[in-house]
């Protein structure tokens, strides 16, 4: 007996959602039905597709090969369902959004919520490398990413441009400067995002190019935490300018060696970008209010 599209769709949703129970909820079926679909697909393929552990599920090498095709089929299945259901498919639904840039993402989500109050929104803030990987692996519907890689498989719309700045407490002598250079930060405690972030990579490359070495570096997981650390006197943070209202009370000072303007874009796999909710989110993100 051949594998059917229900089995592929169930497999795709298990990978997307990270568990059989979450996949069943998203599909509106029982967990046992999802388990049976995936089990039958594995028998047809003749190889295990998923590894189950206490930490959740992960793909085998064969599973990774099948997931891309299965997820494209799931996107097509959703598009067909939307066309059959019409407006109802937009009035209620689910969208998974990820970002490495907090402010444009949260602004877009706020506006999206006003238009679609009953849609379930799942949002994750990640480092640049993690957010990019999740989108490349089709683990999210749409993302707001700084300098996203160019790929023919993605729909891509620029929503904002920004450069890196130093976030300085008002009490610091550096707060009165119109421009800083990296050497000004050598004796300071510099606060950067976690490893894998675009900020860390950009700053490291600038340090190597200009022969600057920071004496003390603290790495933190999120921009709000970085801002709180600056407010508490822990150091000076480097991040994209105008990144969040949490930075109010801090002074943004440009850094001469970090003058490049970076693009923040809303991106989605092209087949998912045709889905009505994803298309609506892209449109809201790209509206003039966010430039």
C-alpha distance (Angstrom), angle and dihedral (degrees) to the residues before:
residue distance angle dihedral
X1 . . .
X2 3.81 . .
X3 3.78 123.2 .
X4 3.81 110.5 -103.1
X5 3.78 129.8 -144.5
X6 3.83 92.3 -104.3
X7 3.79 88.9 64.2
X8 3.79 92.7 50.4
X9 3.81 92.2 46.5
X10 3.82 91.8 49.8
X11 3.81 90.3 49.5
X12 3.82 91.0 49.6
X13 3.80 92.9 50.9
X14 3.81 92.8 48.7
X15 3.80 89.1 55.9
X16 3.82 93.3 43.1
X17 3.80 95.0 48.7
X18 3.79 97.6 35.7
X19 3.81 98.1 -127.3
X20 3.80 142.9 48.6
X21 3.80 92.8 -117.6
X22 3.82 93.5 52.1
X23 3.81 90.5 46.3
X24 3.81 90.7 51.8
X25 3.81 90.9 51.1
X26 3.80 92.1 50.4
X27 3.80 92.4 47.8
X28 3.80 94.5 43.5
X29 3.81 94.0 -124.6
X30 3.78 136.1 108.1
X31 3.78 121.8 -80.6
X32 3.80 90.1 -121.8
X33 3.82 89.7 57.7
X34 3.82 90.9 53.8
X35 3.80 91.2 46.4
X36 3.80 91.3 51.1
X37 3.82 92.8 48.4
X38 3.80 92.7 51.8
X39 3.80 92.7 43.4
X40 3.81 91.4 52.0
X41 3.79 91.0 47.6
X42 3.80 90.9 52.4
X43 3.80 89.9 51.1
X44 3.80 90.9 50.9
X45 3.78 92.1 48.0
X46 3.79 91.1 45.2
X47 3.79 93.2 -135.4
X48 3.78 140.1 78.3
X49 3.81 112.1 -95.6
X50 3.80 101.1 -176.9
X51 3.78 134.8 41.2
X52 3.80 114.0 -147.9
X53 3.81 121.1 -152.7
X54 3.80 140.5 149.2
X55 3.80 88.4 -90.1
X56 3.80 91.9 57.2
X57 3.78 132.2 -101.1
X58 3.79 131.8 -35.0
X59 3.79 133.8 -177.1
X60 3.76 125.4 -104.0
X61 3.80 117.1 -140.4
X62 3.80 89.5 -96.5
X63 3.79 90.1 46.2
X64 3.78 90.9 54.4
X65 3.81 90.4 52.8
X66 3.80 91.1 52.1
X67 3.79 98.1 40.1
X68 3.80 97.1 72.2
X69 3.81 91.5 54.3
X70 3.80 92.9 41.7
X71 3.79 93.0 51.1
X72 3.81 92.2 49.1
X73 3.79 87.5 52.6
X74 3.82 89.7 49.4
X75 3.82 90.1 51.9
X76 3.79 90.7 50.5
X77 3.80 89.8 47.6
X78 3.83 89.3 52.8
X79 3.80 91.8 48.6
X80 3.80 91.6 52.3
X81 3.81 90.7 47.2
X82 3.81 90.7 50.5
X83 3.79 92.1 52.7
X84 3.80 91.1 50.2
X85 3.80 94.6 46.7
X86 3.80 97.1 39.9
X87 3.81 117.6 -172.1
X88 3.81 92.3 0.0
X89 3.80 89.1 69.4
X90 3.81 89.2 61.0
X91 3.77 98.6 38.9
X92 3.80 89.4 61.5
X93 3.73 128.0 21.3
X94 3.79 145.7 94.9
X95 3.78 134.3 -88.9
X96 3.81 128.5 -175.2
X97 3.80 113.4 -149.7
X98 3.80 127.3 -176.8
X99 3.79 131.9 -178.2
X100 3.76 145.5 170.6
X101 3.82 92.0 -159.6
X102 3.82 109.3 66.9
X103 3.80 105.4 -167.1
X104 3.84 102.3 53.7
X105 3.80 89.8 42.2
X106 3.80 94.6 51.6
X107 3.81 92.0 44.7
X108 3.79 90.8 52.3
X109 3.80 92.3 46.1
X110 3.81 90.4 51.0
X111 3.81 91.9 52.8
X112 3.80 92.1 42.4
X113 3.82 90.4 52.8
X114 3.82 90.4 56.0
X115 3.81 90.9 56.8
X116 3.80 96.8 38.9
X117 3.83 108.0 28.2
X118 3.81 94.9 163.7
X119 3.80 97.2 50.7
X120 3.80 114.5 107.4
X121 3.81 109.7 -125.1
X122 3.79 122.6 -160.0
X123 3.80 112.0 -167.8
X124 3.78 130.4 -175.9
X125 3.81 129.5 -178.1
X126 3.81 111.8 -152.5
X127 3.77 142.2 164.6
X128 3.80 115.3 -85.4
X129 3.81 94.1 -103.2
X130 3.82 93.7 48.0
X131 3.81 94.3 45.4
X132 3.80 91.4 48.2
X133 3.80 92.3 47.6
X134 3.81 92.7 49.4
X135 3.80 90.9 53.4
X136 3.80 93.8 44.7
X137 3.80 88.2 50.4
X138 3.82 90.0 48.3
X139 3.82 92.7 -120.1
X140 3.82 92.6 136.8
X141 3.79 136.6 40.1
X142 3.78 98.9 -132.8
X143 3.78 139.8 -7.4
X144 3.80 143.2 -165.8
X145 3.78 105.4 -137.0
X146 3.79 134.6 174.3
X147 3.82 112.1 -124.9
X148 3.83 93.6 -11.8
X149 3.80 115.8 -158.7
X150 3.79 115.8 -98.4
X151 3.80 112.7 -109.4
X152 3.79 131.4 158.9
X153 3.80 89.3 -135.1
X154 3.83 93.9 67.0
X155 3.77 134.7 79.2
X156 3.82 105.0 -140.5
X157 3.82 131.2 -170.6
X158 3.81 124.5 173.0
X159 3.81 112.3 -128.1
X160 3.80 103.9 169.6
X161 3.80 143.5 4.1
X162 3.79 124.8 -148.8
X163 3.80 143.1 157.7
X164 3.76 130.4 -138.9
X165 3.80 118.7 -91.9
X166 3.77 139.0 177.0
X167 3.82 114.2 -107.7
X168 3.80 104.3 -143.3
X169 3.83 130.7 -178.0
X170 3.82 112.1 -113.6
X171 3.81 90.3 -119.7
X172 3.82 92.8 61.1
X173 3.84 118.7 100.5
X174 3.82 86.4 -131.5
X175 3.82 90.6 64.1
X176 3.81 90.3 76.5
X177 3.79 93.7 56.0
X178 3.81 120.5 102.8
X179 3.81 90.8 -152.1
X180 3.79 136.5 14.2
X181 3.77 131.5 -160.4
X182 3.79 126.2 -148.7
X183 3.81 91.4 -105.8
X184 3.80 88.3 62.8
X185 3.80 87.1 64.6
X186 3.83 97.8 47.7
X187 3.80 93.9 96.0
X188 3.81 94.5 37.5
X189 3.79 128.5 86.8
X190 3.80 102.9 -106.9
X191 3.80 118.4 -151.4
X192 3.81 115.7 -152.1
X193 3.81 134.6 171.7
X194 3.79 119.6 -97.5
X195 3.80 123.9 -72.3
X196 3.79 112.2 -74.0
X197 3.79 93.5 41.0
X198 3.78 122.2 128.2
X199 3.81 88.8 -129.6
X200 3.79 92.3 58.7
X201 3.81 91.2 49.6
X202 3.82 94.3 47.0
X203 3.81 93.1 47.7
X204 3.82 93.0 45.4
X205 3.81 91.6 51.1
X206 3.81 90.7 49.3
X207 3.82 90.9 49.6
X208 3.79 92.1 52.1
X209 3.80 92.8 45.8
X210 3.82 94.0 50.8
X211 3.81 99.1 33.3
X212 3.80 95.8 -117.5
X213 3.79 123.7 148.5
X214 3.81 123.5 -169.2
X215 3.79 114.4 -139.3
X216 3.81 95.0 -150.9
X217 3.81 129.9 25.0
X218 3.79 128.9 179.2
X219 3.82 118.7 -168.1
X220 3.78 120.9 -154.0
X221 3.78 134.0 -176.6
X222 3.81 102.9 -127.4
X223 3.79 140.4 25.9
X224 3.85 94.2 -120.6
X225 3.81 88.9 55.2
X226 3.81 90.2 49.4
X227 3.81 90.6 52.0
X228 3.79 92.2 48.5
X229 3.80 89.3 51.2
X230 3.83 90.4 53.4
X231 3.80 91.1 48.4
X232 3.81 89.1 51.5
X233 3.81 91.0 52.7
X234 3.80 97.4 -108.6
X235 3.80 95.1 131.1
X236 3.80 146.4 -72.5
X237 3.80 120.4 -54.6
X238 3.79 127.5 -144.3
X239 3.79 116.6 -152.6
X240 3.81 141.8 126.4
X241 3.78 113.7 -59.8
X242 3.81 121.1 -105.3
X243 3.80 91.9 18.6
X244 3.78 101.2 145.9
X245 3.78 147.5 -14.8
X246 3.81 87.6 -112.9
X247 3.81 85.9 78.1
X248 3.81 92.4 64.8
X249 3.77 107.7 122.4
X250 3.81 91.3 37.9
X251 3.79 125.9 94.7
X252 3.82 119.1 -124.1
X253 3.80 110.7 -145.0
X254 3.84 120.6 -177.1
X255 3.81 118.1 -123.2
X256 3.81 114.5 -138.6
X257 3.82 95.8 -142.4
X258 3.80 91.2 50.2
X259 3.80 96.6 56.3
X260 3.81 96.7 128.0
X261 3.80 114.0 115.3
X262 3.81 112.1 -129.6
X263 3.79 126.6 -151.9
X264 3.78 123.0 -128.6
X265 3.80 109.4 -159.3
X266 3.78 137.2 179.7
X267 3.80 107.7 -128.2
X268 3.79 136.1 -179.2
X269 3.81 137.1 164.8
X270 3.80 105.3 -87.3
X271 3.78 94.9 -119.2
X272 3.81 91.7 51.0
X273 3.81 90.5 45.3
X274 3.82 86.9 66.9
X275 3.80 91.1 60.8
X276 3.78 110.2 102.7
X277 3.80 98.8 -124.0
X278 3.79 93.1 45.8
X279 3.81 91.0 45.7
X280 3.81 89.9 50.3
X281 3.81 92.2 49.9
X282 3.81 91.3 49.8
X283 3.80 90.0 50.6
X284 3.80 92.8 49.7
X285 3.82 92.1 46.5
X286 3.80 91.6 50.3
X287 3.81 94.8 48.3
X288 3.79 118.8 118.3
X289 3.81 91.9 -105.3
X290 3.78 90.2 74.8
X291 3.80 99.8 50.2
